[in-house]
Amino acid sequence: MIGIVDYGCGNLRSLENALEFLGLESRRVAAREDVLAMDRLILPGVGHFGHAGAELARRGLGDALKERAALGRPLLGICLGMQLLFEGSEEAPDTPGLGLLPGRAERFADPSLKVPHMGWSAVDFGDLPGAAYFVHSYFVPAFPAGREGEAATARYGRPFLAGFRCGNLAGFQFHPEKSGAYGLNLLKEALAWS
């Protein structure tokens, strides 16, 4: 069973539709015990980092997600949900992220770029290159060479982290559920990671 964290900051229906299309059973979870019990867990997210972080804390889900990660249980963050796995964001400097990985989200600062970055961009996932659909104004910088785990990059003015897998944690900055067959294949693969 795949749990989708429902904390009022995500478009859950499109993700549920994608999982159903893939033949994967899912349900929304909003309680600590459910966050810990699910075989696989997805942390979606759209909107403002500060609001999302505050909602996770207010509902007691931030601590549950940290506990789940410490137990080595699979956790996949999507879009803002991926950024929340890190230490914080320039979008809300006083709101901590979950701190499961080092790093902070930054705003696209190049004045020649239209922000938010919205649309299709090439993604370099090693042997799985393709294009994915992005909607974001903030990004996590690309992992430095030699960092543990697998990472994918995309470029919008500069390279940034498009996706990663590091132990039991994984994330996509793009929306795999809106990225056609390529995104659905990546989503299915990510949810098969142990």
C-alpha positions as CSV (number, residue, x, y, z in Angstrom):
1,M,0.0,0.0,0.0
2,I,1.3,3.5,-0.9
3,G,0.4,6.3,1.4
4,I,0.1,9.9,0.1
5,V,0.6,12.4,2.9
6,D,-2.4,14.7,3.0
7,Y,-1.4,17.9,4.8
8,G,-3.4,20.4,2.8
9,C,-0.5,21.4,0.5
10,G,-0.7,19.1,-2.6
11,N,-2.7,18.3,-5.6
12,L,-3.4,14.7,-4.5
13,R,-6.0,13.8,-7.2
14,S,-3.6,13.8,-10.1
15,L,-1.1,11.7,-8.2
16,E,-3.8,9.2,-7.2
17,N,-5.0,9.0,-10.8
18,A,-1.4,8.3,-11.9
19,L,-0.9,5.5,-9.3
20,E,-4.3,4.0,-10.3
21,F,-3.2,4.0,-14.0
22,L,0.0,2.2,-12.9
23,G,-2.1,-0.4,-11.1
24,L,-0.7,0.7,-7.7
25,E,-3.0,0.9,-4.7
26,S,-2.8,4.1,-2.6
27,R,-4.6,6.0,0.1
28,R,-4.3,9.4,1.7
29,V,-2.8,9.5,5.1
30,A,-2.9,12.3,7.7
31,A,-2.0,10.6,11.0
32,R,1.4,9.7,12.5
33,E,0.6,6.0,12.8
34,D,-0.4,5.8,9.1
35,V,2.8,7.6,8.0
36,L,4.8,5.0,9.9
37,A,2.7,2.0,8.7
38,M,2.6,2.5,4.9
39,D,4.9,0.2,2.8
40,R,5.7,3.2,0.6
41,L,5.0,6.9,1.3
42,I,4.8,9.9,-1.0
43,L,5.2,13.5,0.3
44,P,3.6,15.7,-2.4
45,G,3.6,19.5,-2.3
46,V,2.6,22.6,-4.1
47,G,2.7,26.2,-2.8
48,H,4.8,28.0,-0.3
49,F,7.6,26.3,1.6
50,G,6.8,28.2,4.9
51,H,3.1,27.3,4.8
52,A,3.9,23.6,3.9
53,G,6.5,23.3,6.7
54,A,4.2,24.9,9.2
55,E,1.3,22.6,8.3
56,L,3.6,19.5,8.6
57,A,4.6,20.7,12.1
58,R,1.1,21.7,13.2
59,R,-0.3,18.3,12.2
60,G,2.6,16.4,13.9
61,L,3.5,14.9,10.6
62,G,7.0,16.4,10.4
63,D,8.2,14.4,13.4
64,A,6.5,11.3,12.0
65,L,8.3,11.7,8.6
66,K,11.6,12.1,10.4
67,E,10.9,9.0,12.5
68,R,10.0,7.0,9.3
69,A,13.2,8.1,7.6
70,A,15.3,7.1,10.7
71,L,13.7,3.6,10.5
72,G,14.9,3.3,6.9
73,R,11.3,3.2,5.5
74,P,10.9,4.4,1.8
75,L,9.9,8.1,1.4
76,L,9.5,9.9,-1.9
77,G,9.1,13.7,-2.1
78,I,7.6,15.3,-5.2
79,C,8.0,19.0,-6.1
80,L,7.8,21.1,-2.9
81,G,7.7,17.7,-1.1
82,M,11.2,17.0,-2.4
83,Q,12.4,20.4,-1.2
84,L,11.0,19.7,2.3
85,L,13.3,16.7,2.7
86,F,16.2,19.2,2.8
87,E,17.2,21.6,5.6
88,G,15.3,24.7,4.4
89,S,14.6,27.1,1.6
90,E,15.3,30.8,0.7
91,E,11.5,31.0,0.2
92,A,11.0,30.8,4.0
93,P,14.3,31.2,5.8
94,D,12.8,30.9,9.3
95,T,10.9,27.7,8.5
96,P,13.1,24.5,8.8
97,G,12.7,21.7,6.4
98,L,12.8,18.1,7.6
99,G,16.6,18.1,7.5
100,L,16.8,14.5,6.2
101,L,19.4,15.6,3.7
102,P,21.9,18.5,3.7
103,G,21.1,21.5,1.5
104,R,18.7,24.3,1.0
105,A,16.4,25.3,-1.9
106,E,17.3,28.6,-3.7
107,R,15.4,30.9,-5.9
108,F,16.2,31.2,-9.6
109,A,18.0,34.5,-9.5
110,D,18.9,35.0,-13.2
111,P,16.9,38.1,-14.3
112,S,16.8,36.8,-17.8
113,L,14.7,33.8,-16.7
114,K,11.0,33.8,-16.4
115,V,10.1,32.6,-12.9
116,P,8.4,30.3,-12.1
117,H,10.1,27.7,-14.3
118,M,7.0,26.2,-15.9
119,G,7.0,23.6,-18.7
120,W,9.0,20.7,-20.1
121,S,12.7,20.4,-19.6
122,A,15.2,17.7,-20.4
123,V,16.2,15.5,-17.5
124,D,19.5,13.6,-17.3
125,F,18.9,10.5,-15.3
126,G,21.9,8.7,-16.6
127,D,20.6,5.8,-18.7
128,L,17.0,7.2,-18.4
129,P,17.1,10.5,-20.3
130,G,13.9,12.2,-21.1
131,A,11.8,15.3,-20.5
132,A,9.6,16.1,-17.5
133,Y,7.1,18.8,-16.5
134,F,8.2,21.3,-14.0
135,V,6.4,24.1,-12.1
136,H,8.7,25.8,-9.5
137,S,10.4,29.0,-8.5
138,Y,12.9,27.4,-6.1
139,F,15.4,24.6,-6.7
140,V,17.9,22.4,-4.8
141,P,21.4,22.8,-6.3
142,A,22.7,19.8,-8.2
143,F,24.5,17.3,-5.9
144,P,28.3,17.8,-5.9
145,A,30.4,15.1,-7.5
146,G,31.1,12.2,-5.2
147,R,28.0,12.7,-3.1
148,E,26.4,9.4,-2.0
149,G,23.3,8.3,-4.0
150,E,22.0,8.7,-7.5
151,A,21.0,12.1,-8.9
152,A,19.4,13.5,-12.0
153,T,19.8,17.1,-13.2
154,A,17.9,19.5,-15.4
155,R,18.9,23.0,-16.5
156,Y,17.1,26.3,-16.3
157,G,19.7,28.9,-16.6
158,R,21.9,26.6,-14.4
159,P,21.9,22.9,-13.5
160,F,19.7,21.9,-10.6
161,L,18.6,18.8,-8.9
162,A,15.7,17.2,-10.9
163,G,15.6,14.0,-8.9
164,F,17.6,11.7,-6.6
165,R,17.7,8.5,-4.7
166,C,19.8,8.3,-1.5
167,G,19.2,5.3,0.6
168,N,15.5,5.1,1.5
169,L,14.9,8.7,0.4
170,A,14.0,9.8,-3.1
171,G,12.7,12.9,-4.7
172,F,11.5,14.5,-8.0
173,Q,11.5,18.3,-8.4
174,F,9.2,17.7,-11.5
175,H,5.7,16.3,-11.5
176,P,6.1,12.7,-12.6
177,E,2.3,12.3,-12.7
178,K,2.1,15.1,-15.3
179,S,5.2,14.0,-17.3
180,G,3.6,11.5,-19.6
181,A,5.0,7.9,-20.0
182,Y,8.5,9.1,-19.0
183,G,7.3,10.4,-15.7
184,L,5.0,7.5,-15.0
185,N,7.9,5.0,-15.6
186,L,10.1,7.0,-13.2
187,L,7.4,7.1,-10.6
188,K,6.8,3.3,-10.8
189,E,10.5,2.7,-10.6
190,A,10.9,5.0,-7.6
191,L,8.1,3.2,-5.8
192,A,9.8,-0.1,-6.4
193,W,13.0,0.9,-4.6
194,S,13.5,-0.8,-1.3
